[in-house]
Every structure is written in structure tokens, then in C-alpha cells.
Amino acid sequence: MAKLLRGPEAIGEGLREIGRSVFPRLAQTLIGRMLFGALGRNVNRVLMVAPAGWKICENFGDVRAVQLGPQHIRYTYTDHPIELIETIYVGSIEGAAPRFDVEIELGIALDGPRRTLLDIRWTSVGSASRRALR
């Protein structure tokens, strides 16, 4: 499917685009509503709970979230392929951003042979921010 979206030379971008649909679709399921429904539009709380979604959807590796600042969370993935993190996982976080009216900045770093760090920072682009830009 990724090849159909972007062509054979851009499989990674195609997978990232598929990832962008993960959160909106998961949030509409019974499991998604149970995981995220009570959290409302609080991006911080949703991002902190999101690793539970990975644990439900996958049967390998581990992912943990830690709060590093008011708008900064770090995910630590253990035994997850970097290719999935850079494509589908990043896309899933990007796909969640519009629901929360935030702009996401992501940074990835390898932390040894089995661990990958994904830093997530965000800024609000809600209606008050949009009015200030006009």
C-alpha cells in the first residue's frame, strides 16, 4: 500500500502517510475511546497514555513515556525497528496533532543497539494563536 501512495522510491514517506491515519482511526474504536476518551483534547495526557496503545496493538518491544517539560515528552522504544519509528510511529503522532490544534516538532536519536528515543515537543496553534497571527 505504501508503494501505491508514494511510489517505490518513497516507501518510507508512504508508510509515514499511513501512520497519520492511525490515531484518528484508533480514537474512533471502542479501545481508542476507552484509552483516550476521558482525556479529551489534552495533548499532554494523550501523549503520556499513548504507549498503552502501542502495547495493545503490538506484541513486541516496549515503549515508555516521560515528561521532560510542560510541552515536551520523550518516548523510549526498546526492541522496536528504527524503520517503524521513523515512518509509521512518527506519522501517527503527526496525525494526532490536528485533533489537538498543536504543531509538533519531533527528534529521533539512537540510544544503543536496542533503544530509540523520540522527543516530542508541541506548541498550540489554537484559535487564539491563529487570531494573533493575522
N, C-alpha and C positions, 0 to 999 in steps of 0.2 A: 504494500500500500504506500509506503514511503516513496518508492520509486515513481509511483503514479502521481504523487503530489508534486514532487520537485525534479524528477528525472534521475537517472542512475548516478550522475556526478554529484548529486547533493542529497544523498541518503540521510545524512545527519540532520540537515535542515528539515527534511520531510518528517523524520522522527520527532524533532522538536515541535513541529506543527501539530502532529498527532498528540503530543503531550499537552498542548494548550487546551485540548478538549477534555482532559482527564478530570480536572476539578469541577468544571460546570456540570459534567455528566454525573460524577460521583455524588455531588451535592444534591442531586435530584433523586437518588436512590434511597431506599429505606435505611441502609447502613450509613450513607452520607448524611442523611437527616439526623440520625442518632448521634453520629460523631460530631457534626458541625452545626446542627440546627440551633441548639441552645446558645451558641457563641455569637449569633447574629452577624453583624458586619464588622466585628472587631478583628482586624487582620492579625494583630499580635497573638491573640488567643487561638485563632485558627492555625497559624503557622506553628505554634507550640504543640498543638494537638495533631497536626498532620502526620508526624511519624507513626502514629497509631494506624493511620490509613495505609501506609506502606506495609506495616506488619500484617494487616488483614489481607492485602492484595498480593503479597509475595511470600514465598516460603524459604527465602534465603537471606543471609546477611542481617545487619542490624542498622538502624538509624536512630539517632538521638538528637534532640534539640536543646540548645542552651541559649538563654537570653544574655546578650553581651552589652546591650544598651536599650534605650527606650524604643528605638526603631531599627534594631539590629539583632538578628538571630543567626546562630551558626548551627547547621546540621552536620553531624559527623556520621558518615556512612562507612560501615565496616563490611568488607566482602561484597560490595556492590560494584559491578563493572563500571569503570570511568565512562565508557561509551554510553551507558544508560543515563548516568548522572548528567553528562554534558548535553544530552539530547532530550529524552522523554521527561526526565525529572525537572530539568530547567524549564522546559516547555510547560509542565504542569503548574509550576509556580507563576510563570508569566501569564498563563491562562486564568489564574485566580485573581490577578491584580485588578482587572476592570470591575469585578464584583465589589471590591473594597475601595474603589476610587483612589488607588495608590499607584505610584510609579516605582518599579522595582529595579534595584541595582544588585547584580549577582557577581560573586567572585568565587572561583574554584581553585583549590590547591591540593596536590597530593601530600599526604602525611604518612609516608611509608608505603610499603608494597600492598597493604590491605585496607588502608584508610584514605578517605577523601573528605575534604572539608568544603562545605558550600556556605559562604556567607551571604546573607540576605539582608539588604537594607532597603528601606522604603520611605517615601515622602508622600504626603497627601496631595492629591490633585482634585479634591472635592469641590463642590460648587463655590465655596468661599475662595479657594485658591484660584479657580478659573476666573471669578469676577475680578480679582486683584491683577490678573494678567491682561485684562482688556484695556 
